[in-house]
């Protein structure tokens, strides 16, 4: 867990996630592992959104994704 945390702090999110996946089953499902997994997945998702935006900021797929995110957060405008 400490090594996974160190890789997280170093910005090596995929390595850290792989380390968490390789933990013993009892540790893999601990609250600490779940916490770090959630933080890692959020960082990886943010990086993926940024790459999508940089590739084509006017992409309809990006607009669909942003609408889905707004809907998930409950921030869509009601007509």
N, C-alpha and C positions, 0 to 999 in steps of 0.2 A: 504494500500500500504506500509506503514511504517513497519508493522508487517511482511509482506511478504519479504521485504528487509532485515529485521533483521534475519529471518530464512535463507535467502540466505547466508548472511554473516556467519551464524553459520554452514553452510554446510548442512542444512536440506532442500535440493532442492525439494523433493517431497511434503513436507508440504507447502513450499512457493508456489509451482505451484498450489496446491489445493486452497490455499488462494486467489490467483489471479483468479482462476476459479469461486470462490464464490463471487466475487465483483459484485456490481450492474451493469447492462448492460452498462450504460453510462461510468462507470469507467473501466469495463472489456475491452473495445475497445479503451481506451485512448493510446496515444503514449507512456506514461510511463509504462503502463501495458504491452504493446507489447514489449518494450525494455527489461523489466525484464523477460518476458516469453521467449524471444529469448535467453537470457543469461542462464536461467534455463535449457532450452531444450538442449543447447550446453553442459552444465555441465553433465546432465543426459546421453546424448549420449556418451560423453567421458568416463564416468564411465562404461557404457555398453560395449564399445569397449575394455576397459581394462579388464573387467571380461571375455570377450570372448577370449582375447589374453592369459590371465592367465589359462584359462581352457584348451586350446590346441593351442599353437602358430603355429602349422603346419596344422591347420584345413583348408580344402579347402574353407569353408564358410568364414573364416577370410580373406583368400586371395581374394575371390570374393568381400567381403566388401571393402577391401583396394583398389581394382581395381575400384569399383564403386565410391569411394571417390576421387580417382585420376581423374577419368573421369569427375566428377562433378566440380572439381577444374580446369580442363583443363590441368592437368599435366601428361597425359599419353604419352608414347613415340610413335611416329609415325614410322611404319616400312619403 
